[in-house]
Amino acid sequence: MVSETTSTPEESFDDPNLVEGAEAERAIAVDVGERLVEVRDLTMRFGGLLALDSVSFDINRGEILGLIGPNGAGKTTCFNAMTGVYRPTSGDVLLEGVSLKGRKQHRITRMGLARTFQNIRLFGEMTALENVVVGLDARHRTSVPGALLRLPRHIREERSAIDRAMALLEFVGIDQHAEKRARELSYGSQRRLEIARALATDPKLLCLDEPAAGFNPAEKEELMALIRTIRDEGYTVLLIEHDMKLVMGVTDRIVVLEFGKKLADDVPHAIRNDPRVIAAYLGEPEDDVA
């Protein structure tokens, strides 16, 4: 098992020089604040288990949306249904008005939805740099014959991919580990590498599934700064996270699930004081306990 180490200091994420070159040229069809993703009556059944029950919410361009709830509430199932891991029983997900229903995972990634996983999924024997380059392949246009023959277009794309992958590693604070194999990185650095690889696909929506799992308090503070910087660079973020301090500190709006249904959808302050959320997610107040 890899050990945890503290990551790059928080202030490094506020340095504009670090993000230069990390952002691809993106043609985004909606302005900040406009609707980017629509989740409509999303339902997911596994045999007799109803994991999602007609869940609907929107994600606006340029926001950080938190998706929270107790264990078993359906958060990761919702992620999986949105990104093509599962095919929903019914309902739909629209990205910029285009249905994702029935599309395969790699198609959804190309359309602009990228994600990290609750359990880290990296190519352990590849270097950190190579892992990010794999993410960049989602946007490459070189044909297989072109790659085999190393035609000029392929060579240009290859050089560009290496440059941008290095910029992304710098952006997330682990460029010094570019030549290390992924399995040799600390746990915290592996989490950052997953984020860099997801960013490499040039997403319109970046879905982060418990990115702070296993982090110490200092690393969580640094992660919050990184997520804010990602948003400031023009990305929209959907975040699943159990750490309420992190969720309340970084999100613009929060959707709460309970038993597969949407319980609440509001700004962090309102969610924090919602009696239904307190009862379902944070536990019953002592005065109400028999």
C-alpha positions in Angstrom: 0.0 0.0 0.0 1.3 3.4 -0.9 1.8 5.9 2.0 0.2 9.3 2.4 2.3 12.4 2.2 1.4 16.0 2.2 1.0 17.6 -1.2 2.1 20.8 -2.8 1.4 23.9 -0.6 -2.0 25.4 -1.0 -0.7 28.7 -2.2 0.8 27.1 -5.3 -2.7 26.5 -6.7 -3.3 30.3 -6.8 -0.2 30.9 -9.0 -1.5 31.7 -12.5 1.8 30.5 -14.0 1.0 27.0 -13.1 -2.2 26.8 -15.2 -0.6 28.2 -18.3 -0.8 25.5 -21.0 -3.0 23.2 -18.9 -6.2 24.4 -20.5 -7.0 23.3 -24.0 -8.9 25.5 -26.4 -12.5 24.7 -25.6 -15.6 25.7 -27.5 -18.3 25.7 -24.9 -21.8 26.4 -26.1 -23.2 27.9 -22.9 -22.3 30.9 -20.8 -21.4 30.8 -17.2 -24.6 30.3 -15.1 -26.6 28.7 -18.0 -27.8 25.1 -17.7 -25.1 22.6 -18.8 -26.5 19.3 -17.6 -30.1 18.1 -17.0 -30.8 15.0 -15.0 -34.4 14.1 -15.7 -36.3 11.4 -13.7 -33.3 9.2 -13.5 -34.3 5.8 -12.2 -32.0 2.8 -11.6 -33.2 -0.7 -10.6 -31.1 -3.7 -9.7 -33.5 -6.5 -9.6 -35.9 -5.7 -6.8 -33.7 -2.9 -5.4 -34.6 0.7 -6.4 -31.3 2.5 -6.2 -32.5 5.8 -7.9 -36.1 6.9 -7.8 -36.9 9.5 -10.5 -34.0 11.8 -9.5 -34.0 15.2 -11.3 -31.6 18.1 -10.9 -29.7 20.6 -13.1 -26.0 21.5 -13.2 -25.2 25.1 -14.3 -22.2 26.0 -16.3 -19.3 27.2 -14.0 -20.6 26.0 -10.7 -19.3 23.4 -8.2 -22.3 21.2 -7.3 -22.1 18.8 -4.4 -24.0 15.5 -4.4 -24.3 14.2 -0.8 -26.3 11.8 1.3 -25.9 8.9 3.7 -24.3 5.6 2.7 -26.5 3.8 0.2 -28.3 7.0 -0.8 -27.5 6.5 -4.5 -24.7 9.0 -5.0 -22.2 6.8 -6.9 -25.1 5.0 -8.7 -26.2 8.5 -10.0 -22.6 9.1 -11.2 -22.4 5.7 -12.9 -25.8 6.3 -14.6 -24.7 9.7 -15.8 -21.3 8.6 -17.2 -22.4 5.4 -18.9 -21.2 2.9 -16.4 -24.8 1.9 -15.9 -27.7 2.1 -18.3 -30.6 3.8 -16.5 -33.8 1.8 -16.1 -35.6 5.0 -17.2 -35.0 8.7 -17.3 -32.3 10.6 -19.2 -29.3 12.9 -18.8 -28.8 15.8 -21.2 -25.5 17.5 -21.9 -26.1 20.9 -23.5 -29.5 19.6 -24.6 -28.1 16.4 -26.1 -29.3 13.1 -24.7 -26.7 10.7 -23.3 -29.1 7.8 -23.2 -27.7 4.5 -24.5 -24.3 6.0 -25.3 -21.1 4.1 -24.3 -18.7 5.4 -21.7 -16.0 6.5 -24.2 -18.6 8.4 -26.3 -19.9 10.2 -23.2 -16.3 11.1 -22.3 -15.8 12.5 -25.8 -19.0 14.5 -25.4 -17.6 16.1 -22.3 -18.3 14.2 -19.1 -15.2 12.9 -17.3 -14.9 11.4 -13.9 -12.6 10.0 -11.2 -13.5 6.9 -9.2 -14.0 6.2 -5.5 -11.4 3.5 -5.8 -8.4 4.8 -7.7 -8.1 3.4 -11.2 -4.7 4.2 -12.7 -2.3 2.3 -15.0 0.1 1.3 -12.2 3.0 0.3 -14.5 2.8 3.5 -16.6 4.4 6.7 -15.5 2.4 9.6 -14.2 3.0 11.4 -17.5 1.9 8.4 -19.5 -1.3 8.1 -17.5 -2.2 11.7 -18.4 -1.3 11.2 -22.1 -3.8 8.3 -22.2 -6.5 10.8 -21.1 -5.4 13.1 -23.9 -6.0 10.4 -26.5 -9.7 11.0 -26.1 -9.2 14.1 -28.2 -6.7 12.9 -30.7 -7.6 12.5 -34.4 -4.7 10.4 -35.7 -5.7 7.1 -37.3 -4.1 3.8 -36.3 -2.2 3.6 -39.7 -1.0 7.2 -39.1 0.3 6.3 -35.6 2.0 3.1 -36.9 3.7 5.0 -39.8 4.4 8.0 -37.5 3.0 10.5 -40.0 3.6 14.2 -39.3 0.2 14.7 -37.8 0.7 11.9 -35.3 4.1 13.3 -34.4 2.6 16.8 -33.8 -0.1 15.4 -31.6 2.3 13.3 -29.7 4.5 16.3 -28.9 1.5 18.5 -28.0 0.2 15.7 -25.7 3.4 15.5 -23.8 3.6 19.3 -23.3 0.0 19.5 -22.1 0.3 16.4 -19.9 3.3 18.1 -18.2 1.3 21.3 -17.8 -1.6 19.3 -16.2 0.7 17.5 -13.8 2.1 20.9 -12.8 -1.4 22.3 -12.4 -2.3 19.6 -9.9 1.1 19.9 -8.1 2.8 16.6 -9.0 5.0 17.5 -12.0 8.1 16.5 -10.1 6.8 12.9 -10.2 6.2 12.8 -14.0 8.6 9.9 -14.6 7.5 7.8 -11.6 5.3 4.8 -12.1 1.8 5.5 -10.9 1.9 2.7 -8.3 5.0 4.3 -6.8 3.3 7.6 -6.0 1.9 8.4 -2.6 -1.9 8.0 -2.1 -2.5 11.7 -2.3 -0.4 12.1 -5.5 -2.4 9.2 -7.0 -5.6 11.1 -6.3 -4.2 14.2 -8.0 -3.0 12.1 -10.9 -6.6 10.8 -11.4 -7.8 14.4 -11.5 -5.1 15.4 -14.1 -6.0 12.5 -16.3 -9.7 13.4 -16.2 -8.9 17.0 -17.0 -6.9 15.7 -20.0 -10.1 14.6 -21.7 -11.1 18.3 -21.8 -14.4 17.8 -19.9 -17.3 20.2 -19.9 -18.3 18.5 -16.6 -15.7 17.0 -14.2 -17.2 14.5 -11.9 -15.2 13.8 -8.7 -16.2 10.7 -6.7 -14.9 11.2 -3.1 -11.6 12.8 -4.1 -10.6 13.5 -0.4 -11.0 9.9 0.7 -8.0 9.0 2.9 -6.7 12.6 3.0 -5.4 14.3 6.1 -6.8 17.7 7.1 -3.9 19.6 5.4 -4.4 17.7 2.2 -8.2 18.4 2.3 -7.5 22.1 2.5 -5.2 21.9 -0.5 -7.8 19.8 -2.4 -10.4 22.5 -1.8 -8.1 25.1 -3.3 -7.4 22.9 -6.3 -11.1 22.3 -6.9 -11.8 26.1 -6.8 -8.9 26.7 -9.2 -10.3 24.1 -11.6 -13.6 25.9 -11.6 -11.9 29.2 -12.1 -10.2 27.8 -15.2 -13.6 27.4 -16.8 -14.6 23.8 -15.8 -17.9 22.8 -14.1 -17.6 20.3 -11.2 -19.9 17.7 -9.7 -18.6 16.5 -6.4 -19.5 13.5 -4.3 -17.8 13.8 -0.8 -18.6 12.6 2.7 -16.5 15.3 4.4 -19.1 18.0 5.2 -16.5 20.6 6.0 -15.1 20.2 2.5 -18.5 20.1 0.8 -19.7 23.2 2.7 -16.5 25.0 2.0 -16.1 24.5 -1.7 -19.6 24.0 -3.3 -21.9 26.6 -4.7 -25.0 24.4 -4.4 -25.8 21.0 -3.0 -28.2 18.2 -4.0 -29.0 15.8 -1.2 -30.1 12.2 -1.9 -31.8 9.8 0.6 -32.8 6.2 -0.2 -32.4 7.0 -3.9 -34.7 10.1 -3.9 -33.8 13.8 -4.0 -34.3 15.2 -0.6 -33.1 18.8 -1.1 -31.4 21.1 -3.6 -30.1 24.4 -2.3 -27.1 26.6 -1.4 -24.8 25.2 1.4 -26.1 27.5 4.1 -29.7 26.4 3.5 -28.7 22.7 3.3 -26.7 23.0 6.6 -29.8 24.3 8.4 -32.4 22.1 6.6 -34.1 19.9 9.3 -34.7 17.1 6.8 -31.0 17.0 5.9 -30.0 17.2 9.6 -32.2 14.2 10.3 -31.3 12.1 7.3 -27.6 12.9 6.8 -26.2 14.4 10.0 -28.3 12.4 12.5 -31.3 13.3 14.6 -30.9 16.2 17.0 -30.4 15.0 20.6 -33.7 16.6 21.7 -35.6 14.4 19.2 -33.9 11.1 20.3 -36.1 9.0 22.6 
